[in-house]
Amino acid sequence: MSGAWIGVRAGFDALATQLVRRARTLAAAHLQTRVLAARGDETRWRRPDLIWPLFTKG
């Protein structure tokens, strides 16, 4: 019975790792967007990595 719990724990750890990675990606894009906005740089509206940070190539 403990084997099932190990599988659940491993699944949760993988999910938590993925969520942390996505949160960091979103935070970095948000920060970059704010920096560009403070500079008055309108190119932030044409940068796919800032508009869709979770949908990157590769």
ChimeraX commands (.cxc) that place a marker at each C-alpha (Angstrom):
marker #1 position 0.00,0.00,0.00 radius 0.5
marker #1 position 2.86,2.39,0.62 radius 0.5
marker #1 position 3.96,1.98,-3.02 radius 0.5
marker #1 position 0.83,3.83,-4.14 radius 0.5
marker #1 position 1.70,6.73,-1.85 radius 0.5
marker #1 position 5.21,6.90,-3.28 radius 0.5
marker #1 position 3.75,7.21,-6.79 radius 0.5
marker #1 position 1.40,9.96,-5.67 radius 0.5
marker #1 position 4.24,11.82,-3.98 radius 0.5
marker #1 position 6.45,11.55,-7.08 radius 0.5
marker #1 position 3.56,12.85,-9.22 radius 0.5
marker #1 position 3.02,15.77,-6.88 radius 0.5
marker #1 position 6.73,16.63,-6.85 radius 0.5
marker #1 position 6.80,16.69,-10.65 radius 0.5
marker #1 position 3.69,18.88,-10.74 radius 0.5
marker #1 position 5.11,21.26,-8.15 radius 0.5
marker #1 position 8.38,21.53,-10.09 radius 0.5
marker #1 position 6.50,22.32,-13.30 radius 0.5
marker #1 position 4.33,24.93,-11.59 radius 0.5
marker #1 position 7.36,26.63,-10.04 radius 0.5
marker #1 position 9.10,26.73,-13.43 radius 0.5
marker #1 position 6.02,28.29,-15.05 radius 0.5
marker #1 position 5.64,30.82,-12.24 radius 0.5
marker #1 position 9.27,31.89,-12.65 radius 0.5
marker #1 position 8.79,32.27,-16.40 radius 0.5
marker #1 position 5.70,34.42,-15.88 radius 0.5
marker #1 position 7.42,36.53,-13.24 radius 0.5
marker #1 position 10.42,37.15,-15.48 radius 0.5
marker #1 position 8.18,38.19,-18.39 radius 0.5
marker #1 position 6.17,40.46,-16.12 radius 0.5
marker #1 position 9.31,42.11,-14.79 radius 0.5
marker #1 position 10.71,42.62,-18.29 radius 0.5
marker #1 position 7.40,44.12,-19.44 radius 0.5
marker #1 position 7.42,46.56,-16.52 radius 0.5
marker #1 position 11.02,47.59,-17.24 radius 0.5
marker #1 position 10.19,48.25,-20.88 radius 0.5
marker #1 position 7.03,50.14,-19.91 radius 0.5
marker #1 position 9.01,52.35,-17.53 radius 0.5
marker #1 position 11.37,53.21,-20.40 radius 0.5
marker #1 position 8.43,53.95,-22.68 radius 0.5
marker #1 position 9.52,51.18,-25.04 radius 0.5
marker #1 position 6.49,50.10,-27.05 radius 0.5
marker #1 position 8.25,47.08,-28.54 radius 0.5
marker #1 position 6.99,45.08,-25.58 radius 0.5
marker #1 position 3.69,44.71,-27.46 radius 0.5
marker #1 position 5.46,42.98,-30.35 radius 0.5
marker #1 position 7.58,40.53,-28.39 radius 0.5
marker #1 position 6.02,37.05,-28.32 radius 0.5
marker #1 position 8.19,36.03,-25.36 radius 0.5
marker #1 position 6.50,38.74,-23.31 radius 0.5
marker #1 position 2.98,38.39,-24.69 radius 0.5
marker #1 position 2.88,34.58,-24.45 radius 0.5
marker #1 position 5.72,33.63,-22.09 radius 0.5
marker #1 position 4.49,30.07,-21.57 radius 0.5
marker #1 position 4.24,29.28,-25.29 radius 0.5
marker #1 position 7.81,29.43,-26.52 radius 0.5
marker #1 position 9.45,27.59,-29.37 radius 0.5
marker #1 position 11.70,24.69,-28.61 radius 0.5
marker link #1:1,2 radius 0.2
marker link #1:2,3 radius 0.2
marker link #1:3,4 radius 0.2
marker link #1:4,5 radius 0.2
marker link #1:5,6 radius 0.2
marker link #1:6,7 radius 0.2
marker link #1:7,8 radius 0.2
marker link #1:8,9 radius 0.2
marker link #1:9,10 radius 0.2
marker link #1:10,11 radius 0.2
marker link #1:11,12 radius 0.2
marker link #1:12,13 radius 0.2
marker link #1:13,14 radius 0.2
marker link #1:14,15 radius 0.2
marker link #1:15,16 radius 0.2
marker link #1:16,17 radius 0.2
marker link #1:17,18 radius 0.2
marker link #1:18,19 radius 0.2
marker link #1:19,20 radius 0.2
marker link #1:20,21 radius 0.2
marker link #1:21,22 radius 0.2
marker link #1:22,23 radius 0.2
marker link #1:23,24 radius 0.2
marker link #1:24,25 radius 0.2
marker link #1:25,26 radius 0.2
marker link #1:26,27 radius 0.2
marker link #1:27,28 radius 0.2
marker link #1:28,29 radius 0.2
marker link #1:29,30 radius 0.2
marker link #1:30,31 radius 0.2
marker link #1:31,32 radius 0.2
marker link #1:32,33 radius 0.2
marker link #1:33,34 radius 0.2
marker link #1:34,35 radius 0.2
marker link #1:35,36 radius 0.2
marker link #1:36,37 radius 0.2
marker link #1:37,38 radius 0.2
marker link #1:38,39 radius 0.2
marker link #1:39,40 radius 0.2
marker link #1:40,41 radius 0.2
marker link #1:41,42 radius 0.2
marker link #1:42,43 radius 0.2
marker link #1:43,44 radius 0.2
marker link #1:44,45 radius 0.2
marker link #1:45,46 radius 0.2
marker link #1:46,47 radius 0.2
marker link #1:47,48 radius 0.2
marker link #1:48,49 radius 0.2
marker link #1:49,50 radius 0.2
marker link #1:50,51 radius 0.2
marker link #1:51,52 radius 0.2
marker link #1:52,53 radius 0.2
marker link #1:53,54 radius 0.2
marker link #1:54,55 radius 0.2
marker link #1:55,56 radius 0.2
marker link #1:56,57 radius 0.2
marker link #1:57,58 radius 0.2
view
